[in-house]
Amino acid sequence: MRHIIEIDGLTKTYVGGFEALKEISLQVRQGEILALLGPNGAGKTTLISIVCGLVRPGSGSVRVGGHDVIADFRKARSLIGLVPQELPTDIYENVWNMLRFSRGLFGRKPDAAHLEGVLRSLSLWERRQSKMFTLSGGMKRRVLIAKALAHEPEVLFLDEPTAGVDVELRQDMWRLIRDLKDKGVTIILTTHYIEEAEQMADRIGIIDHGELMLVQDKQRLMSELGRKQLELHLQDPLAAVPSALAAYRLELAHDGRDLVYTYDSHASRTGITALLRDLGEAGIRFSDVRTRQSSLEEIFVDLIRKQRR
């Protein structure tokens, strides 16, 4: 599959010595959704800003659609749509004119039908003549997305697109992102909402302190780093786990009413059969059993914690 973005050895150090990016190398496949996760100050926005030509790198190279973002800036940038975190400053302009101007800025011919389609997909058509200052925060966020799509980019960067918006708008944005992916648009999403990455992404990248810790297929990541747990609801609470069961590394939860066993679901033997047998021999009875798998959020927190040790 074609790589539409190729990043090699990218670094960035700001005045004062702050090292924002450290030897970042990354390839993004055409048509995929890549979610970049990381805490505040991790380097996500700096990385996006360099790819979009807004910030110059210290060293390394970035190519978009085969075009170097510095040597061939115009061609590279014409392939990119950017939805920044910041709300627009041109508050006295109306929505329709903003989109027309943005499309023309990238050298695209006027296309009222395309702009209408974009606005309708974001439930903005009825507000096309509204000035920006009259719109709610959620509506302004929709306009930012519409503006980024006005010139029909092949790559769309969404930098915390649903920060501070309500659940309904978040769901609308997720539907739009899926539609764009179906049309072949490559989407790079930075987010603090782990559920957003878990629902939307094909691959997950985790960045912290300017380092790209890993980039992996979402399902593979959850399979390899996630844990499964067997939770047993006990008929009689326990004050402590019997020493005879110490080898299972069981944990008590909910004031001793639940017994939790963590295991590798891909191992040839999970130990569950032996555990249930030993529980019976120890006289421990349970009334309910359920299993759960680690969420992406738990995996992310564990990775960051290990990195900082």
DACORTA-V661199 format. One record per run of one state. SS is the DSSP state (H for helix, E for strand, C for the rest). FROM is the first residue (numbers start at 1). LEN is the number of residues. Records with the same first field share a line. If there is no record, write none. Layout:
SS = FROM-LEN  FROM-LEN
This chain:
C = 1-2  14-5  30-3  38-6  52-7  65-2  69-4  79-1  84-10  106-6  122-3  128-3  135-2  150-5  160-7  183-3  192-2  201-2  209-2  226-2  235-8  249-2  254-4  264-8  282-4  294-2  309-1
E = 3-11  19-11  33-5  59-6  67-2  80-4  94-1  131-1  155-5  186-6  203-6  211-7  228-7  251-3  258-6  286-8
H = 44-8  73-6  95-11  112-10  125-3  132-3  137-13  167-16  194-7  218-8  243-6  272-10  296-13
